[in-house]
Amino acid sequence: MIKKYQLGTYLDEIYSSFPEAQQRPMIGITANYADGDAMIRSVYYRQIVKAGGTPVIIPPVADHQVIINMLDRIDGLVFTGGADYSPLWSNEEPLKELGHVNPERDLPELLLTRLAYNRQIPILGTCRGMQTIALALGGRLTQDIKTPLKHVQDAVREEPTHSINIRENSVLFDLYGEKTYVNSFHHQAVAECGDKFRVTATAPDGIVEAIESSEQKAIIGVQWHPEWLEEEGLKLFQWLIHRSAEFSKAKDIHHRILTFDSHCDTPMFFPQGIHFEQRDPRILYDLHKMSDGRQDAVTMVAYIPQHPKPGEIPENMTPKQYADSIFDQISAIVKRENAYVSIAKTPHDLYLNKAQGRKSIMLGIENGLAIENDIANVEHFARRGITYITLCHNGDNDICDSARGTGTHNGVSAFGEQVIHEMNRLGVMVDLSHGAEKSFYDALEISKTPIVCSHSNCKALCDVPRNLTDDQLRALAARGGVAQTTMYHGFLRKETEATILDAMAHLEHAINVMGIDHVGVGTDFDGDGGIVGMADASEMINFTIQLLRRKFSEEDIEKIWGGNWLRVMQAVKDQAEVTF
């Protein structure tokens, strides 16, 4: 019996154990187009298989419906080599040295790059592929390089023909060290990589040989062809498979758990004609970005500035009226886009919306100025569905002293005590982000329910007035409350640019002090929040990837991504005397 021609013997091997196959990340490979055929060289898919991935071919189709449906099903992406790019994509006229262009590929791959980038999909670009990702994301190409170094080799493709110098603190340096040898088949090159990338390798003549993301995304472009370089080239494909496997696992977790952001200020932009259903560069939260980041829910606050700048609040509006106008606009958005988003008032609402495929918005108030020294307004806003009130902002008000105030009341005022009791009665959470330390401890004693800090970091790591001391963190946990790590750069570090790694450091410090049951995420997006690696809602899944790298369990990730916050919310509502 010749096994080779007995189908049953192959099937018997597959059927002999369960599961039939281990899950592998699915890697899309862009196809070349020539003479009416879409095709790829076998070396691409063989390297992906050898690295542990599952290859699928991405044809050159410019239909965005097709592109997006493909992207929803892959975990990583390889942009392959091929013909020149038309310089018209860069508003340049073609030089006589321009080679063959391939318009069938250009638009599909440029669209594919931008949409994959939005979704945080790991990307490897080779030769033309590096030029693709650079051009699509703000870079510029040289139509024809003119240097003494030979960049179009006559040697076989498996033979490296020139060296490259690799910069430290790069993925390539970790894989290859400071120098390696590559094959070369190009006359176009990346002239400028744009601000989303940094150059991490150059040829001896200065030609850009590799770029990597400057935003901590899993994106690498190389000017050579690693698919031909066997074990040396395999290193890059193994990197891609590793990052794609991380991404795939994070996607699976986001599918199973509820991901909730306790604080963002997006509504402050709604009076400027923002459309939440459109991808708008002016805001960090919209339906597109929430979908890209696989984010389920967010609390949008009516932010009431302590000292409004001209035009920040309509001159004819009081703080209460302004807060009501914000909630009116949120309600209008939800009514208009009710198939995709809904207002949630309880944890049950959140889980129901997720099950039905809708995003959720919860409502909150940042700065008790909106109460306008009238206790009846607490119930007014509770009836509107708010889940918490941040008692103050950057200045003392009638309720309490601020961390950046002058100590007007020496903590919570007599009126503030009434407000807290009323919030307890109505099932509204008491938020002490921005509160002075004395206000914090007063509220902790006054409130009959756990208090929260919707967007606060650790003073031990960044000594600014509104961050929480370790003693505050311990006291908050002892009373059952939560502190939500925020992505506001000035609360993460005082010097140099903050990144997602700083946010993780603050989260881990809070966990070490408080325990895993008292932490969460409150980005403060659109309230000047946003850092490298967590720049907007589309990058929320990156936070989960960082948690996975630190070996947090799915149970703990669920707690961090809203489980702890919702436990407190439910406890506050359970102890309320009145519900709406």
Secondary structure, 3 states (H helix, E strand, C coil): CCHHHCHHHHHHHHHCCCCCCCCCCEEEEECEEECCEEECCHHHHHHHHHHCCEEEEECCCCCHHHHHHHHCCCCEEEECCCCECCHHHHCCCCCCCCCCECHHHHHHHHHHHHHHHHCCCCEEEECHHHHHHHHHCCCEEECCCCCCCCCECCCCCCCCCEEEEECCCCHHHHHHCCEEEECCECCCEEEECCCCEEEEEECCCCCEEEEEECCCCCEEEECCCHHHCHHHHHHHHHHHHHHHHHHHHHHHHHHHCCCEEEEECHHHHHHHCCCCCCCCCCCCCCHHHHHHCCCCEEEEEEECCCCCCCCCCCCCCCHHHHHHHHHHHHHHHHHHCCCCEEECCCHHHHHHHHHCCCEEEEEEEECHHHHCCCCHHHHHHHHHCEEEEECCCCCCCCCECECCCCCCCCCECHHHHHHHHHHHHHCCEEECCCECHHHHHHHHHHCCCCCEECCCCECCCCCCCCCECHHHHHHHHHCCCEEEECCEHHHHCCCCCCEHHHHHHHHHHHHHHHCHHHEEECCCECCCECEECECCHHHHHHHHHHHHHCCCCHHHHHHHHHHHHHHHHHHHHHCCCCCC
